[in-house]
Amino acid sequence: MGQSEWKQKLFNLGYVKPLGTTFIVTGLGWLLYEVHATANTLKTVGQVRIIRHGVKYIHIDETITKGLRLGNQGYLEHHVGRWRLSSWLQRFRYRLAQRLLHLAQTEDWQWRTVAVHHLARLHHLSEADRIQLAQACDCHTAVGLARSRDTRDGFFLPPPLYKTTDNEELVTEIRDILYKLNKSSGHLCVKYFLSKAFPEYEKQSNYLMDAEVMLTEPWTILTSQDNLLPLCVQALDHHISTLCNETYLVELGGLPLLMSIYQQYKNNSSVCKMICRILARICSHQEFLPQVFSSGWIGVLAMWLESEDQHLSLLAGQSLANLDRDDMTQAHYGRHVVPLYPTYRAHQPLVDVVFVHGLLGSVLSTWRQRDSTHSAILGLQKEDIMEDTCRRRRHSSDEHTEEYLTTMTELTDSEWDQIGSDFEFVFTDFPLHCKTQSCQQFTLSGNDSRVRQQGNDKSYTLCWPKDWLPQDCPSIRVLGVDYESRLSDWFPTCSEKLRVKSLEEKSAIVLDQLMRCGIGQRPTVWVAHSMGGLLVKKILTEALSSCDYEARRIALNTRAVVFLSTPHFGCPLAKINDVLGYLLLPSTEVEELRNNTRILTDLHERFNDLLQEVNVKIVTFTETKSTRIATLGMDLHIVPPEFSYFEVGDLFEMPCDHACVAKPRNRLSFIYQTVLNLIKSVQEEETVALPCSRRDSKDSIE
């Protein structure tokens, strides 16, 4: 290397060093300025003082104690040295968390919600800091953290120790509670269980069981003492669900007892579901929040909220929402109204979407995604969804669609745009016949982003309103109406549940609970399957004729109703001759579905009168295929098109049976896309009308 080349390298190096030094000094100066500015901001936020709580928990790092036990002085000095280097940053984070926690406990609602939101996002606190913050947390802040998506488990203290963990003693405790509950409000089913599980009960109460009461037994046979405690929990769940005696249960100290039982059966999904149902009834009373918090249930509910088990997730979300005083909607969800979205704290929704299932349906059976190998078989009992269904993966909608999507998924973006523009993707579940006055979309361009998204999506959902709609319309609230129904009165069931309410009584109960959760405060879209459509019609007609302002607002703020195989004029299956009627003993719901009964014709006329007063868009989907009834061993057309036609609005005849019409095959299903576009149109109208006065003002109603 020549002398000139060495000189050139030294010359270049002389420029690099000053530039590097300048860059480092500037970066350090900027960092110090940001730290100083942040510290000044924290000092001036509301003039907040640092919370000074007495230390109730002393945390010693396990690595330090390990070094002390082993006598490894060099290891200990090295570890303490590293701690000193990072201690200033840890102290800064903890001071920030203290100030946020203080703001979360102020009287100002806006400060509370913002502080809880940011406190939940502090992910770099030590375990000791989290435990001290959890000790300083009040019950309302804990609920807010549980309903925040980014919260870590460390913000919730473990439950206090119960006085006993012995299985036999726990059985004795819950038996005494069942005794006292039945003494205050007797229940035949629970009395029968107590007489069989605890023979001394029958002697003490002088209660003799007869054959009629034995028909009401809802429990499995007691085979051993090992399953006695879960059966006691089932009896307690049954009692609370039928007689609504949760207040007395809390007074008897049921919450700590249930926590002790949960600690032993936390891996038993059936026991967890029963306990969660009991908690949901207790949490519907916000005055019980201190007892729920002190017994350690807030952290468990937060864990269940993220569970893969949809039953636990929905019940936990309902419980926490009822306990949250700072929820944007200020809603109270009753027994028959389940919040599907949002499950966490979120924005104020623009539109409410309410889903109502039909006869023998439920939120997690009616609105699940259609299986790729679906077989339309119905029995006379409600469908039972297997626990592993929530983890199933679906691979295709049909063979031709899967072949196309697989090919397109392997293409690059440029190839996709070039080739996809030559194709039209036809929606699955394409209607056989339609009558529509609006511009309806039946296809998508092959290079549409939704087509490619569907090609990459192999997941299966137990509740498409909960999982699909929030992705396409995040500014909505989705609710599910859940109620019990049956086909026949012959099946062994609880004597309390035999008192099935008529359509009129059901609508009154659901209407009251919908008002309490804020339906009517914003535009509403209803999606109803089968008998659920009749329930929606009854709710809206009763709401419009009500003298209550809140009730009338539900009808006046209804923008659209989607009917899925709704028997507006009855159902041929309900027309049973007198001899067969004695054999099947049809239920109250089935009796009301007889062809052209006075109840249905009057309801239809009243609903048509409502459409004259309120501008409501109607969309009707009818079934064209028979449904296999496994119990009867025959195929039946449950609601033929002529019984589900509606005189106004859009009408689509679908190549589906009665069950599949409510179960889209995927997100590119014609049924789902029609419902989605309807919701989007209502949302756009609401966005435009926000600066203007809404038509639900009290003056317009009066």
DRENMARZA-915402 format. One record per residue (C-alpha): residue number from 0; residue in one letter; x, y, z. Coordinates in steps of 0.05 Angstrom, whole numbers. Each point is the difference from the previous one (the first is absolute). Example, Ala and Ser with C-alpha at 12.3 -4.5 7.8 and 13.67 -1.06 7.14 Angstrom:
   num   residuo     east    north       up
     0         A      246      -90      156
     1         S       27       69      -13
This chain:
   num   residuo     east    north       up
     0         M        0        0        0
     1         G       29       66      -22
     2         Q       13       60       44
     3         S      -55       41      -35
     4         E      -52      -53       16
     5         W       19        1       74
     6         K       -7       75        1
     7         Q      -69       -4      -32
     8         K      -25      -50       53
     9         L       26       42       57
    10         F      -33       61      -31
    11         N      -67      -36       -4
    12         L        7      -26       71
    13         G       11       70       25
    14         Y      -69       18      -25
    15         V      -35      -62       27
    16         K       20       10       73
    17         P      -28       71        7
    18         L      -64      -20      -34
    19         G       -9      -61       44
    20         T       14       40       63
    21         T      -49       54      -21
    22         F      -54      -53      -13
    23         I       10      -33       68
    24         V        0       66       38
    25         T      -63       23      -36
    26         G      -36      -65       14
    27         L       17        2       74
    28         G      -23       72        4
    29         W      -66      -16      -32
    30         L      -11      -59       47
    31         L       14       42       62
    32         Y      -47       53      -25
    33         E      -56      -50      -10
    34         V       10      -29       70
    35         H       -1       70       29
    36         A      -62       20      -39
    37         T      -37      -63       20
    38         A       17       10       74
    39         N      -26       72       -3
    40         T      -64      -25      -33
    41         L      -12      -52       54
    42         K       10       53       54
    43         T      -52       45      -30
    44         V      -54      -52      -17
    45         G      -56       18       47
    46         Q       50       19       54
    47         V       -1      -73       20
    48         R       34      -23       63
    49         I       36      -66        2
    50         I      -40      -53       36
    51         R       34      -22       64
    52         H      -28      -66       23
    53         G       29      -42       54
    54         V       40      -58      -27
    55         K      -43      -62        9
    56         Y       42      -46      -43
    57         I       76       -6       -3
    58         H       26      -30      -64
    59         I       70      -29       -4
    60         D       26      -20      -67
    61         E        8      -75       -6
    62         T       68        6      -33
    63         I       27       39       59
    64         T      -27      -50       51
    65         K       30      -55      -42
    66         G       68       33        2
    67         L       -5        9       76
    68         R      -20      -73       10
    69         L       58      -25      -42
    70         G       50       49       30
    71         N       21       24      -68
    72         Q       25       69       18
    73         G       28       16      -69
    74         Y      -67      -17      -33
    75         L      -37       43       51
    76         E       46       60      -11
    77         H       -8       -6      -75
    78         H      -76       -4        5
    79         V       -5       59       47
    80         G       45       41      -46
    81         R      -45      -13      -59
    82         W      -61       19       43
    83         R       32       67       18
    84         L       10       17      -73
    85         S      -74       -9      -17
    86         S      -30       21       67
    87         W      -10       73      -22
    88         L      -43      -22      -59
    89         Q      -40      -48       43
    90         R      -13       55       51
    91         F      -23       47      -55
    92         R      -50      -52      -26
    93         Y      -26      -14       70
    94         R       -9       74       15
    95         L      -39        7      -65
    96         A      -43      -60       19
    97         Q      -14       31       68
    98         R      -24       65      -31
    99         L      -44      -37      -50
   100         L      -30      -41       56
   101         H      -16       63       39
   102         L      -34       30      -61
   103         A      -39      -64      -10
   104         Q      -30        9       69
   105         T      -22       73       -7
   106         E      -71       24       -8
   107         D       10       24      -72
   108         W      -26      -52      -49
   109         Q       45       21      -57
   110         W       63       -2       42
   111         R      -19      -69       27
   112         T      -10      -31      -69
   113         V       63       29      -30
   114         A       42      -18       61
   115         V      -25      -73        0
   116         H       13       -5      -75
   117         H       73       21        8
   118         L       11      -38       65
   119         A      -20      -65      -35
   120         R       53       13      -53
   121         L       58        3       49
   122         H       32      -67      -15
   123         H       70        9       29
   124         L      -15        5       74
   125         S       31      -49       47
   126         E      -41      -53       36
   127         A       10       37       66
   128         D      -25       66      -29
   129         R      -61      -34      -30
   130         I      -19      -33       66
   131         Q        7       66       37
   132         L      -43       35      -52
   133         A      -51      -57        4
   134         Q       -4       11       76
   135         A      -12       74      -11
   136         C      -53      -14      -53
   137         D      -74       10       17
   138         C      -55      -44      -27
   139         H      -22       48      -56
   140         T       71        8      -26
   141         A        9      -76        1
   142         V      -63       -9      -42
   143         G       26       53      -49
   144         L       67      -36       -6
   145         A      -35      -67       -9
   146         R      -39       30      -59
   147         S       63       29      -32
   148         R       29      -42      -56
   149         D       74        9       18
   150         T       -4      -13       75
   151         R       49      -49       32
   152         D      -21      -50       54
   153         G       46       32       51
   154         F      -49       57       13
   155         F      -48      -49       36
   156         L       15      -27       68
   157         P       -8      -75       11
   158         P      -64      -19       38
   159         P        4       -3       76
   160         L        6      -69       32
   161         Y      -66      -32       19
   162         K      -10      -29       69
   163         T        3      -71      -28
   164         T       23      -36      -63
   165         D      -22      -69       22
   166         N      -49      -31      -50
   167         E      -47      -28       53
   168         E       -2       66       38
   169         L      -15       38      -65
   170         V      -58      -49      -13
   171         T      -26       15       70
   172         E        5       75      -12
   173         I      -37        0      -66
   174         R      -52      -49       27
   175         D      -16       48       57
   176         I       -8       56      -51
   177         L      -47      -42      -42
   178         Y      -40      -16       63
   179         K       -8       73       17
   180         L      -17       21      -71
   181         N      -54      -53       -5
   182         K      -27       20       67
   183         S      -10       72      -24
   184         S      -27      -20      -69
   185         G      -14      -73      -11
   186         H       18      -34      -66
   187         L      -24      -71      -15
   188         C       61      -19      -41
   189         V       50       22       53
   190         K      -42      -34       54
   191         Y        3      -64      -38
   192         F       75        6       -9
   193         L       10       13       74
   194         S      -43      -59       20
   195         K       42      -46      -44
   196         A       70       28       13
   197         F      -12       13       74
   198         P      -52      -49       28
   199         E       -1       36       67
   200         Y      -33       59      -35
   201         E      -63      -40      -14
   202         K       -5      -20       73
   203         Q       11       71       25
   204         S      -50       32      -48
   205         N      -51      -57        1
   206         Y       -3        8      -76
   207         L      -23      -60      -41
   208         M       16       -3      -74
   209         D      -52      -27      -49
   210         A        4      -24      -72
   211         E      -20       68      -28
   212         V       58       35       34
   213         M       48      -54      -22
   214         L      -15       18      -72
   215         T       29       68       12
   216         E       69      -26       19
   217         P       52       39      -42
   218         W       62      -35       28
   219         T       38      -62      -16
   220         I       -2      -58       49
   221         L       46        8       60
   222         T       51      -56      -10
   223         S       53       18       51
   224         Q       22       53       49
   225         D       51       26      -51
   226         N      -54       34      -42
   227         L      -42       24       59
   228         L       31       69        2
   229         P      -10       15      -75
   230         L      -72      -25        7
   231         C      -11       48       58
   232         V       26       57      -44
   233         Q      -48      -22      -55
   234         A      -58        1       50
   235         L       20       69       22
   236         D        4       24      -72
   237         H      -68      -30      -14
   238         H      -30       34       61
   239         I       29       68      -15
   240         S      -20       -2      -74
   241         T      -72      -17       14
   242         L      -16       37       64
   243         C       48       59       -5
   244         N       22       -6       72
   245         E       70       27      -10
   246         T       -7       55       52
   247         Y       -9      -50       56
   248         L       58      -42      -27
   249         V       47       60        7
   250         E      -25       13       71
   251         L       14      -73       18
   252         G       73        8      -22
   253         G       -6      -38      -65
   254         L       53       39      -38
   255         P       61      -22       41
   256         L      -27      -71        1
   257         L       -7       -1      -76
   258         M       71       26       -6
   259         S       26      -57       43
   260         I      -38      -50      -43
   261         Y       27       33      -63
   262         Q       72       -8       25
   263         Q      -11      -75        3
   264         Y      -38       -7      -66
   265         K       32       54      -43
   266         N       16      -51      -54
   267         N      -71      -27       -1
   268         S      -36       39      -55
   269         S      -70      -21       21
   270         V       10       22       72
   271         C       31       66      -24
   272         K      -60       13      -45
   273         M      -49      -12       57
   274         I       39       46       47
   275         C        4       53      -55
   276         R      -75       -3      -10
   277         I      -11       12       74
   278         L       50       58       -1
   279         A      -36       31      -59
   280         R      -65        2       40
   281         I       36       30       60
   282         C       38       52      -42
   283         S      -66       24      -29
   284         H       -6       36       67
   285         Q       55       54        0
   286         E       -8        9       75
   287         F       35      -67        9
   288         L       64       25      -32
   289         P       39        7       67
   290         Q      -16      -73       18
   291         V       19      -24      -70
   292         F       65       40        3
   293         S       20      -21       71
   294         S      -10      -74      -16
   295         G       48        4      -59
   296         W      -48      -11      -57
   297         I       20       61      -43
   298         G       66      -32      -20
   299         V      -35      -67      -16
   300         L      -52       36      -43
   301         A       55       37      -37
   302         M       33      -67      -15
   303         W      -66      -31      -23
   304         L      -13       60      -44
   305         E       59      -23      -44
   306         S      -18      -73        3
   307         E       -8      -42      -64
   308         D      -64      -28       30
   309         Q      -53       47      -27
   310         H      -49      -17       56
   311         L       49       25       53
   312         S       22       59      -42
   313         L      -71       26      -12
   314         L      -22       -9       72
   315         A       63       33       27
   316         G       -9       59      -48
   317         Q      -72        8       23
   318         S       20       -2       73
   319         L       56       51       -6
   320         A      -42       47      -43
   321         N      -55        1       53
   322         L       52       17       54
   323         D       34       56      -41
   324         R      -26       68       21
   325         D       43       35      -52
   326         D      -25      -38      -61
   327         M      -14       46      -59
   328         T      -70      -27      -12
   329         Q      -20       -2       74
   330         A      -37      -64      -17
   331         H      -28      -53       47
   332         Y       -5      -69      -32
   333         G      -55      -44       27
   334         R       -5      -75       -3
   335         H      -27       -2      -71
   336         V       47       51      -32
   337         V       72      -21      -14
   338         P       52       52      -23
   339         L       38      -30      -58
   340         Y       42       61      -19
   341         P       35       39       28
   342         T       21      -45       57
   343         Y       52       51       23
   344         R       -6       74       13
   345         A       -8       35      -67
   346         H      -27       61      -35
   347         Q      -72       23       -1
   348         P      -33      -42      -55
   349         L      -37       31      -58
   350         V      -48      -57      -13
   351         D      -29      -57       42
   352         V      -10      -68      -34
   353         V      -44      -50       38
   354         F       -3      -74      -18
   355         V      -60      -41       22
   356         H        0      -76       -8
   357         G      -60      -45      -11
   358         L      -32      -62       30
   359         L       52      -46       35
   360         G       55       49      -19
   361         S       53       36       39
   362         V       54       52      -12
   363         L       55      -53      -10
   364         S      -42      -49      -41
   365         T      -43       43      -46
   366         W       55       49      -21
   367         R       58      -46      -10
   368         Q       35       -8      -67
   369         R      -25      -55      -45
   370         D       45      -62       -1
   371         S       32      -19      -66
   372         T      -30      -69        9
   373         H      -67       24       28
   374         S      -56      -49        7
   375         A      -67       32       15
   376         I      -25      -46       54
   377         L      -44       25       56
   378         G      -26      -36       61
   379         L      -53       20       49
   380         Q       51       24       50
   381         K       45       60       -3
   382         E       66       -9      -36
   383         D       61      -15       43
   384         I       65       31      -25
   385         M       62      -40       16
   386         E       53       36       40
   387         D       54      -11      -53
   388         T      -43       34      -53
   389         C       28       68       19
   390         R       69      -25      -21
   391         R      -21      -32      -65
   392         R       30       23      -65
   393         R      -40        0      -64
   394         H       36      -13      -65
   395         S      -48       19      -56
   396         S      -69       25      -16
   397         D       -6      -45      -61
   398         E       47      -35      -48
   399         H       -1       52      -56
   400         T        7       59       46
   401         E       57      -32       38
   402         E       37      -17      -65
   403         Y       -7       72      -24
   404         L       21       31       66
   405         T       59      -47        9
   406         T       27       19      -69
   407         M      -10       74       12
   408         T       32       -2       69
   409         E       66      -25      -30
   410         L        5       59      -48
   411         T       39       63       12
   412         D      -36       67        6
   413         S       16       20      -71
   414         E      -22      -67      -28
   415         W      -63        4       43
   416         D      -19       68      -28
   417         Q       14      -22      -71
   418         I      -35      -68        1
   419         G      -55       15       50
   420         S      -28       57      -42
   421         D      -20      -52      -52
   422         F      -47      -36       49
   423         E      -63       13       38
   424         F       -8      -33       68
   425         V      -72      -20       12
   426         F      -23        2       72
   427         T      -13      -68       32
   428         D      -73      -15       19
   429         F      -22       33      -64
   430         P      -77       12        1
   431         L      -44      -41      -46
   432         H      -50       57       -8
   433         C       -2       72       24
   434         K      -47       59        0
   435         T       37       64       18
   436         Q       -9       74      -11
   437         S       72       17       20
   438         C       65       -9      -39
   439         Q       24      -68       26
   440         Q       71      -26       -7
   441         F        7      -73      -18
   442         T       74       -4      -22
   443         L       68       29       14
   444         S       59       13      -45
   445         G       51      -56        4
   446         N       54       48       25
   447         D      -44       29       55
   448         S       36        1       67
   449         R      -58      -37       33
   450         V        9      -59      -47
   451         R       74       -7       18
   452         Q      -15       10       74
   453         Q      -50      -57       -2
   454         G       52      -44      -34
   455         N       48       10       59
   456         D      -54       -9       53
   457         K       -8      -72       22
   458         S      -30       13       69
   459         Y      -68      -24       24
   460         T      -46       41       44
   461         L      -55      -20       48
   462         C      -31       69       -5
   463         W        9       38      -65
   464         P      -34       64       26
   465         K       52        3       55
   466         D       61      -17      -43
   467         W      -15       26      -70
   468         L      -40       64        7
   469         P       49       37       45
   470         Q       55      -10      -52
   471         D      -43       31      -55
   472         C      -39       51       42
   473         P       39       17       63
   474         S      -45       59       19
   475         I      -60      -43       20
   476         R      -25      -37       61
   477         V      -24      -71       -9
   478         L      -49      -32       48
   479         G      -31      -69        2
   480         V      -69      -15       29
   481         D        0      -68       35
   482         Y      -63      -34       26
   483         E      -23      -71       14
   484         S      -51      -37      -43
   485         R      -21      -71      -16
   486         L      -43      -41      -47
   487         S      -36      -46       48
   488         D      -20       -1       73
   489         W       14      -75        6
   490         F       74        5       13
   491         P       23       -5       73
   492         T       18       70       22
   493         C       -6       46       60
   494         S      -70       14       24
   495         E       17       74        3
   496         K       21       -1      -73
   497         L      -65      -33      -20
   498         R      -33       68       10
   499         V       21       23      -69
   500         K      -22       70      -15
   501         S      -39       18      -62
   502         L       26       44      -56
   503         E      -32       60       33
   504         E       32      -15       68
   505         K       68      -14      -32
   506         S       -1       65      -39
   507         A      -16       41       63
   508         I       59      -31       37
   509         V       49       10      -57
   510         L      -25       71      -15
   511         D       13       20       72
   512         Q       71      -28       -2
   513         L       14       33      -67
   514         M      -20       67       28
   515         R       48      -10       59
   516         C       59      -14      -46
   517         G      -12       63      -41
   518         I      -35      -25      -63
   519         G      -36       58      -32
   520         Q       53       52       15
   521         R       30       -9      -70
   522         P      -22      -31      -66
   523         T      -15      -74        6
   524         V        3      -58      -49
   525         W      -36      -66       18
   526         V       20      -68      -28
   527         A      -50      -55       19
   528         H       -4      -74      -16
   529         S      -65      -40       -2
   530         M      -44       14       61
   531         G       49       55       20
   532         G      -30       42      -56
   533         L      -68       -5       33
   534         L       31       21       66
   535         V       32       61      -34
   536         K      -67       20      -31
   537         K      -34       -6       67
   538         I       54       40       36
   539         L       -3       57      -51
   540         T      -76        4       -3
   541         E       -5        0       76
   542         A       55       52        5
   543         L      -35       47      -50
   544         S      -66       -3       38
   545         S       33        9       68
   546         C       -7       64       40
   547         D       72       -7       24
   548         Y       47       47      -37
   549         E       59      -49        3
   550         A      -43      -57      -29
   551         R      -27       42      -57
   552         R       70       21      -18
   553         I       18      -73      -15
   554         A      -53       -3      -54
   555         L       13       70      -28
   556         N       75      -12       -5
   557         T       -7      -66      -37
   558         R       31        7      -69
   559         A       -2      -71      -27
   560         V      -25      -71       15
   561         V       28      -63      -32
   562         F      -47      -60        2
   563         L       32      -69       -9
   564         S      -54      -52      -13
   565         T      -50       34       46
   566         P      -69      -34        0
   567         H      -41       64       -7
   568         F      -63      -40      -14
   569         G       14      -62       41
   570         C       38      -65      -10
   571         P      -28      -64      -31
   572         L       39      -41       51
   573         A      -42       30       56
   574         K      -65      -25      -32
   575         I       -9      -66       36
   576         N      -65      -39        3
   577         D      -33      -13       66
   578         V       24      -72        9
   579         L       73       15      -16
   580         G       -5       63       42
   581         Y      -14      -42       62
   582         L       61      -43      -15
   583         L       49       57      -12
   584         L      -31       50       48
   585         P       25       62      -38
   586         S       27       58       40
   587         T      -29       70        5
   588         E       48       25      -53
   589         V      -22      -53      -50
   590         E      -74       13       14
   591         E       10       74      -17
   592         L       31      -20      -68
   593         R      -63      -32      -28
   594         N      -19       24      -69
   595         N      -34       67       -3
   596         T      -18        3       73
   597         R      -32       63       27
   598         I       64       17       38
   599         L       43       -2      -63
   600         T      -49       38      -46
   601         D      -10       55       51
   602         L       75        6       12
   603         H       13        5      -75
   604         E      -53       54       -9
   605         R       29       41       58
   606         F       70       -7      -28
   607         N      -23       25      -68
   608         D      -31       60       35
   609         L       67       13       33
   610         L       34        1      -68
   611         Q      -48       55      -22
   612         E       24       43       58
   613         V       74      -18        4
   614         N       46       -6      -60
   615         V       28      -70        9
   616         K       36      -39      -54
   617         I      -22      -73       -4
   618         V       44      -56      -27
   619         T      -28      -71       -3
   620         F       37      -66      -11
   621         T      -41      -63      -11
   622         E       20      -73        0
   623         T      -12      -46      -59
   624         K       27      -66       26
   625         S      -28      -51       48
   626         T       31      -13       68
   627         R       15      -69       26
   628         I      -36      -13       66
   629         A       40      -56       31
   630         T      -49      -17       55
   631         L      -58       -8      -48
   632         G       43      -31      -54
   633         M      -27       44      -56
   634         D       16       62      -41
   635         L      -46       59       13
   636         H       -4       69      -31
   637         I       -7       38       65
   638         V      -17       69      -27
   639         P      -18       -1      -74
   640         P       11       64      -39
   641         E      -74       17       -3
   642         F       -2        3       76
   643         S       61       45        7
   644         Y      -14       50      -57
   645         F       -5       72       20
   646         E      -39       50      -42
   647         V       52       55        1
   648         G       75        5       -5
   649         D       51      -46      -32
   650         L      -13      -75       -7
   651         F       51      -55      -13
   652         E      -14      -74       -7
   653         M       62      -37       24
   654         P       24      -70      -15
   655         C        1      -16       74
   656         D      -39      -39       51
   657         H      -30       30       63
   658         A       64       -3       41
   659         C       50       20      -54
   660         V      -35       64      -18
   661         A       29       31       63
   662         K       69      -31       -9
   663         P       42       33      -55
   664         R       51      -44      -32
   665         N       55       53        4
   666         R        9       76       -2
   667         L      -13        0      -75
   668         S      -69      -31       10
   669         F      -57       38      -33
   670         I      -39       -1       66
   671         Y       57       30       40
   672         Q       18       52      -52
   673         T      -73       23       -5
   674         V       -5        8       75
   675         L       68       35        2
   676         N      -18       49      -56
   677         L      -66       15       35
   678         I       36       17       65
   679         K       51       43      -37
   680         S      -55       39      -35
   681         V      -33       15       67
   682         Q       67       20       29
   683         E       14       47      -58
   684         E      -68       33        9
   685         E       13        9       74
   686         T       69       30      -14
   687         V      -31       52      -47
   688         A      -57       14       49
   689         L       44       11       61
   690         P        3       76       -6
   691         C      -75        2       -7
   692         S      -52      -12       53
   693         R      -21      -72        4
   694         R      -72      -20       -9
   695         D       -2      -35       68
   696         S       -4       67       37
   697         K      -53        5       52
   698         D      -38       54      -38
   699         S       -9      -43      -62
   700         I      -24      -58       42
   701         E      -51       41       38
